[in-house]
Amino acid sequence: MSDWTELLIVVITLACQYLLSSRSNVYLGCIIPVVYIGVLTWMFMIGNIERPLTFILYMLLGLAFLIGQWFAGRKAFEKKRKSELEKMSIHDI
């Protein structure tokens, strides 16, 4: 797989994580990290990732980015919710 394809996959994954995390259901943001853990574990078990240290570093780095996107999505959702409530309160007065 070329470098551009791998980069595109990472960007699409992070965008999907942000999109799912910015929805009203908090648990939608857990889908991609769980799939990521499963895929990495599967790759380690079949031998695509040979060293345990490499597996742990991939796991920590990937989860750090995914959890960062989750926090950003939740923050955007709360900001959007707050602005909608302010608009509603303005129209009620």
DOMILUM-587536 format. One record per residue: residue number from 1; residue in three letters; z, x, y of N, C-alpha, C in turn. Coordinates in pm, whole numbers, plus 32768, in hexadecimal, padded with zeros to 4 digits. Layout:
N
+-----+-----+------+------+------+------+------+------+------+------+------+
!   n ! res !  n_w !  n_u !  n_v ! ca_w ! ca_u ! ca_v !  c_w !  c_u !  c_v !
+-----+-----+------+------+------+------+------+------+------+------+------+
! NUM ! ALA !    Z !    X !    Y !    Z !    X !    Y !    Z !    X !    Y !
...
+-----+-----+------+------+------+------+------+------+------+------+------+
//
This chain:
93
+-----+-----+------+------+------+------+------+------+------+------+------+
!   n ! res !  n_w !  n_u !  n_v ! ca_w ! ca_u ! ca_v !  c_w !  c_u !  c_v !
+-----+-----+------+------+------+------+------+------+------+------+------+
!   1 ! MET ! 8000 ! 8054 ! 7F8C ! 8000 ! 8000 ! 8000 ! 8000 ! 805A ! 807C !
!   2 ! SER ! 7FAF ! 8037 ! 80DE ! 7FA6 ! 808B ! 8155 ! 8020 ! 8078 ! 81B0 !
!   3 ! ASP ! 802F ! 80D4 ! 820A ! 80A0 ! 80CF ! 8267 ! 809A ! 8055 ! 82C0 !
!   4 ! TRP ! 8021 ! 802F ! 82EA ! 8011 ! 7FBB ! 8341 ! 8037 ! 7F3A ! 82F9 !
!   5 ! THR ! 8016 ! 7F31 ! 827B ! 803A ! 7EBA ! 822D ! 80D0 ! 7EB1 ! 821D !
!   6 ! GLU ! 8110 ! 7F1F ! 8200 ! 81A3 ! 7F1F ! 81F3 ! 81E6 ! 7EFA ! 8277 !
!   7 ! LEU ! 81B3 ! 7F2F ! 82E5 ! 81EA ! 7F0E ! 8368 ! 81D7 ! 7E79 ! 8387 !
!   8 ! LEU ! 8164 ! 7E43 ! 8365 ! 8149 ! 7DB5 ! 837C ! 81A8 ! 7D5E ! 832A !
!   9 ! ILE ! 81C3 ! 7D86 ! 82AF ! 8220 ! 7D3B ! 825A ! 82AC ! 7D3C ! 8297 !
!  10 ! VAL ! 82D8 ! 7DAE ! 82C9 ! 835D ! 7DB9 ! 8306 ! 8365 ! 7D62 ! 8383 !
!  11 ! VAL ! 82FF ! 7D66 ! 83D8 ! 82FF ! 7D17 ! 8453 ! 8300 ! 7C82 ! 8433 !
!  12 ! ILE ! 82B0 ! 7C57 ! 83D3 ! 82AB ! 7BC9 ! 83AE ! 8331 ! 7B9E ! 8373 !
!  13 ! THR ! 836E ! 7BF3 ! 8322 ! 83F0 ! 7BD2 ! 82E7 ! 845B ! 7BC2 ! 8352 !
!  14 ! LEU ! 845E ! 7C1E ! 83B2 ! 84C1 ! 7C14 ! 841E ! 84A7 ! 7B9B ! 8477 !
!  15 ! ALA ! 8429 ! 7B7A ! 848E ! 8409 ! 7B03 ! 84DD ! 8434 ! 7A84 ! 8494 !
!  16 ! CYS ! 841C ! 7A7E ! 8413 ! 8448 ! 7A0B ! 83C4 ! 84E1 ! 7A00 ! 83C1 !
!  17 ! GLN ! 8524 ! 7A70 ! 83B8 ! 85B6 ! 7A71 ! 83BA ! 85EA ! 7A3A ! 843E !
!  18 ! TYR ! 85AE ! 7A63 ! 84AD ! 85D6 ! 7A31 ! 8530 ! 85BC ! 799B ! 853A !
!  19 ! LEU ! 8549 ! 7971 ! 850B ! 8524 ! 78E3 ! 8510 ! 8584 ! 788E ! 84BE !
!  20 ! LEU ! 85A3 ! 78B9 ! 8445 ! 8600 ! 786D ! 83F1 ! 868E ! 786F ! 842B !
!  21 ! SER ! 86B4 ! 78DD ! 8469 ! 873C ! 78E8 ! 849F ! 8750 ! 7898 ! 851E !
!  22 ! SER ! 86E3 ! 7876 ! 8562 ! 86F0 ! 782D ! 85DF ! 86E8 ! 7796 ! 85CA !
!  23 ! ARG ! 86F5 ! 7768 ! 8550 ! 86F8 ! 76D8 ! 8531 ! 8788 ! 76A8 ! 852E !
!  24 ! SER ! 8799 ! 7625 ! 852B ! 8821 ! 75ED ! 8531 ! 8872 ! 760A ! 84B4 !
!  25 ! ASN ! 8832 ! 7617 ! 8442 ! 8879 ! 7635 ! 83C6 ! 8892 ! 76CC ! 83BE !
!  26 ! VAL ! 890F ! 76F1 ! 83BD ! 8936 ! 777F ! 83BD ! 8908 ! 77C4 ! 833D !
!  27 ! TYR ! 8906 ! 777D ! 82CF ! 88EB ! 77B9 ! 824D ! 8858 ! 77DB ! 8235 !
!  28 ! LEU ! 87FE ! 77A9 ! 8289 ! 8772 ! 77CF ! 827A ! 875E ! 7865 ! 8292 !
!  29 ! GLY ! 87B3 ! 789F ! 82E4 ! 87AA ! 792E ! 82FF ! 87D5 ! 7985 ! 828A !
!  30 ! CYS ! 880C ! 794A ! 8222 ! 8837 ! 7996 ! 81AC ! 87C8 ! 79A6 ! 8145 !
!  31 ! ILE ! 875C ! 795C ! 8153 ! 86F2 ! 795D ! 80ED ! 86B3 ! 79E7 ! 80E0 !
!  32 ! ILE ! 8684 ! 7A1F ! 814D ! 863C ! 7A9E ! 8146 ! 8697 ! 7B12 ! 811D !
!  33 ! PRO ! 8712 ! 7B1E ! 8150 ! 8768 ! 7B8B ! 811E ! 8785 ! 7B82 ! 8088 !
!  34 ! VAL ! 8797 ! 7B0A ! 8054 ! 87B0 ! 7AFB ! 7FC4 ! 8734 ! 7B23 ! 7F75 !
!  35 ! VAL ! 86BE ! 7AFA ! 7FA4 ! 8642 ! 7B22 ! 7F61 ! 8630 ! 7BB9 ! 7F69 !
!  36 ! TYR ! 8651 ! 7BF4 ! 7FDC ! 8646 ! 7C85 ! 7FEE ! 86A0 ! 7CCF ! 7F8B !
!  37 ! ILE ! 871C ! 7CA2 ! 7F7D ! 8778 ! 7CE0 ! 7F1E ! 8742 ! 7CD3 ! 7E90 !
!  38 ! GLY ! 870E ! 7C5E ! 7E6F ! 86D7 ! 7C48 ! 7DEA ! 8660 ! 7CA2 ! 7DCC !
!  39 ! VAL ! 8604 ! 7CAC ! 7E2B ! 858D ! 7CFF ! 7E17 ! 85B3 ! 7D93 ! 7E0C !
!  40 ! LEU ! 860C ! 7DC0 ! 7E61 ! 8636 ! 7E4C ! 7E59 ! 867D ! 7E6B ! 7DD6 !
!  41 ! THR ! 86D2 ! 7E10 ! 7DAA ! 8718 ! 7E25 ! 7D2B ! 86B4 ! 7E27 ! 7CB8 !
!  42 ! TRP ! 8653 ! 7DCE ! 7CBB ! 85EC ! 7DCB ! 7C53 ! 859C ! 7E4D ! 7C54 !
!  43 ! MET ! 8578 ! 7E7F ! 7CCB ! 852D ! 7EFD ! 7CD3 ! 8580 ! 7F72 ! 7C9F !
!  44 ! PHE ! 8602 ! 7F6F ! 7CB6 ! 8659 ! 7FDA ! 7C83 ! 8664 ! 7FD1 ! 7BEB !
!  45 ! MET ! 866D ! 7F58 ! 7BB7 ! 867C ! 7F47 ! 7B25 ! 85FF ! 7F71 ! 7AD7 !
!  46 ! ILE ! 8587 ! 7F56 ! 7B11 ! 850E ! 7F7A ! 7AC7 ! 84E2 ! 800A ! 7AE1 !
!  47 ! GLY ! 8525 ! 804E ! 7B3E ! 8508 ! 80DC ! 7B52 ! 84B1 ! 80FC ! 7BCA !
!  48 ! ASN ! 848D ! 809C ! 7C1D ! 8440 ! 80BC ! 7C95 ! 8492 ! 810B ! 7CFB !
!  49 ! ILE ! 8513 ! 80F0 ! 7CFF ! 8570 ! 813F ! 7D51 ! 85C5 ! 818E ! 7CEE !
!  50 ! GLU ! 85B5 ! 8212 ! 7CEF ! 85F1 ! 8263 ! 7C85 ! 8681 ! 828F ! 7CA1 !
!  51 ! ARG ! 86A0 ! 82AA ! 7D1E ! 8725 ! 82E0 ! 7D3E ! 8780 ! 8272 ! 7D73 !
!  52 ! PRO ! 87FC ! 826F ! 7D46 ! 885B ! 820A ! 7D77 ! 8875 ! 8218 ! 7E0D !
!  53 ! LEU ! 8875 ! 8292 ! 7E42 ! 888C ! 82A5 ! 7ED1 ! 881A ! 8266 ! 7F22 !
!  54 ! THR ! 87A0 ! 8276 ! 7EF3 ! 872E ! 8238 ! 7F36 ! 873A ! 81A1 ! 7F34 !
!  55 ! PHE ! 8762 ! 816A ! 7EC3 ! 8777 ! 80DA ! 7EB7 ! 87DF ! 80A9 ! 7F1B !
!  56 ! ILE ! 884F ! 80F0 ! 7F25 ! 88BB ! 80C8 ! 7F7F ! 888D ! 80D2 ! 8011 !
!  57 ! LEU ! 8845 ! 813C ! 8034 ! 8816 ! 814C ! 80BD ! 87B1 ! 80E0 ! 80E2 !
!  58 ! TYR ! 8753 ! 80C1 ! 8087 ! 86F4 ! 8054 ! 80A1 ! 873E ! 7FD0 ! 80B3 !
!  59 ! MET ! 87A2 ! 7FBB ! 8060 ! 87EE ! 7F3F ! 8067 ! 8836 ! 7F34 ! 80EC !
!  60 ! LEU ! 887C ! 7F9C ! 8114 ! 88C9 ! 7F98 ! 8191 ! 886F ! 7F8D ! 820B !
!  61 ! LEU ! 8805 ! 7FDA ! 820F ! 87AB ! 7FD7 ! 8282 ! 8765 ! 7F50 ! 828E !
!  62 ! GLY ! 8733 ! 7F1D ! 821F ! 86EF ! 7E9C ! 8222 ! 874C ! 7E2B ! 824A !
!  63 ! LEU ! 87C3 ! 7E2B ! 8211 ! 8823 ! 7DC2 ! 8233 ! 8851 ! 7DCD ! 82C4 !
!  64 ! ALA ! 8859 ! 7E45 ! 82F8 ! 887F ! 7E56 ! 8385 ! 8818 ! 7E13 ! 83E0 !
!  65 ! PHE ! 8798 ! 7E29 ! 83C4 ! 8730 ! 7DEA ! 8415 ! 872F ! 7D53 ! 8403 !
!  66 ! LEU ! 873E ! 7D24 ! 8388 ! 873B ! 7C94 ! 836F ! 87B3 ! 7C4E ! 83AE !
!  67 ! ILE ! 8828 ! 7C8A ! 83A6 ! 889F ! 7C4E ! 83E3 ! 8894 ! 7C53 ! 847B !
!  68 ! GLY ! 8858 ! 7CBC ! 84B0 ! 883F ! 7CC2 ! 8540 ! 87E5 ! 7C52 ! 856F !
!  69 ! GLN ! 877D ! 7C35 ! 8521 ! 8725 ! 7BC5 ! 8542 ! 876E ! 7B40 ! 8535 !
!  70 ! TRP ! 87C9 ! 7B38 ! 84D5 ! 8816 ! 7ABC ! 84C4 ! 886D ! 7AA3 ! 853F !
!  71 ! PHE ! 88B1 ! 7B0B ! 856E ! 8905 ! 7AFB ! 85E6 ! 88B1 ! 7AD7 ! 8660 !
!  72 ! ALA ! 883C ! 7B16 ! 866E ! 87E5 ! 7AF6 ! 86E0 ! 87B4 ! 7A66 ! 86D8 !
!  73 ! GLY ! 8792 ! 7A37 ! 8662 ! 8766 ! 79AD ! 8651 ! 87D5 ! 7949 ! 866E !
!  74 ! ARG ! 884D ! 7966 ! 8641 ! 88BE ! 790C ! 865C ! 88DE ! 7907 ! 86F1 !
!  75 ! LYS ! 88D5 ! 797A ! 8733 ! 88EF ! 7980 ! 87C3 ! 8885 ! 792D ! 880F !
!  76 ! ALA ! 8807 ! 7939 ! 87E6 ! 879D ! 78EB ! 8826 ! 87B1 ! 7855 ! 880E !
!  77 ! PHE ! 87DD ! 7831 ! 8797 ! 87F6 ! 77A3 ! 8779 ! 8866 ! 776C ! 87D0 !
!  78 ! GLU ! 88D2 ! 77B8 ! 87DC ! 8942 ! 778A ! 882E ! 891A ! 777F ! 88C1 !
!  79 ! LYS ! 88CB ! 77DD ! 88F1 ! 889C ! 77D9 ! 897B ! 8844 ! 775F ! 8992 !
!  80 ! LYS ! 87EB ! 7744 ! 8933 ! 8794 ! 76D0 ! 893D ! 87E5 ! 764F ! 893A !
!  81 ! ARG ! 8846 ! 7648 ! 88E2 ! 889B ! 75D2 ! 88D8 ! 88E9 ! 75BC ! 895A !
!  82 ! LYS ! 891C ! 7627 ! 8992 ! 8969 ! 761C ! 8A0E ! 8912 ! 75EB ! 8A80 !
!  83 ! SER ! 8898 ! 761E ! 8A8B ! 883F ! 75F2 ! 8AF7 ! 8817 ! 7560 ! 8AE6 !
!  84 ! GLU ! 8803 ! 7535 ! 8A69 ! 87E3 ! 74A8 ! 8A50 ! 8858 ! 744E ! 8A76 !
!  85 ! LEU ! 88D2 ! 7477 ! 8A58 ! 8947 ! 7428 ! 8A7D ! 8958 ! 7421 ! 8B15 !
!  86 ! GLU ! 893A ! 748F ! 8B5A ! 8941 ! 748E ! 8BEB ! 88D9 ! 7430 ! 8C27 !
!  87 ! LYS ! 8861 ! 7430 ! 8BEE ! 87F9 ! 73D3 ! 8C1E ! 8822 ! 7343 ! 8C08 !
!  88 ! MET ! 885E ! 7327 ! 8B95 ! 888B ! 729F ! 8B78 ! 88F8 ! 7274 ! 8BD6 !
!  89 ! SER ! 8955 ! 72CD ! 8BF4 ! 89C3 ! 72AA ! 8C4E ! 8992 ! 7296 ! 8CDD !
!  90 ! ILE ! 892D ! 72E0 ! 8D07 ! 88F3 ! 72CF ! 8D8D ! 88AF ! 7246 ! 8D99 !
!  91 ! HIS ! 8868 ! 721E ! 8D32 ! 8821 ! 719C ! 8D36 ! 8882 ! 7126 ! 8D2D !
!  92 ! ASP ! 88F7 ! 7138 ! 8CF6 ! 8959 ! 70CC ! 8CED ! 899A ! 70AF ! 8D74 !
!  93 ! ILE ! 89A0 ! 7113 ! 8DC9 ! 89E5 ! 7102 ! 8E4A ! 8990 ! 70B7 ! 8EAB !
+-----+-----+------+------+------+------+------+------+------+------+------+
//
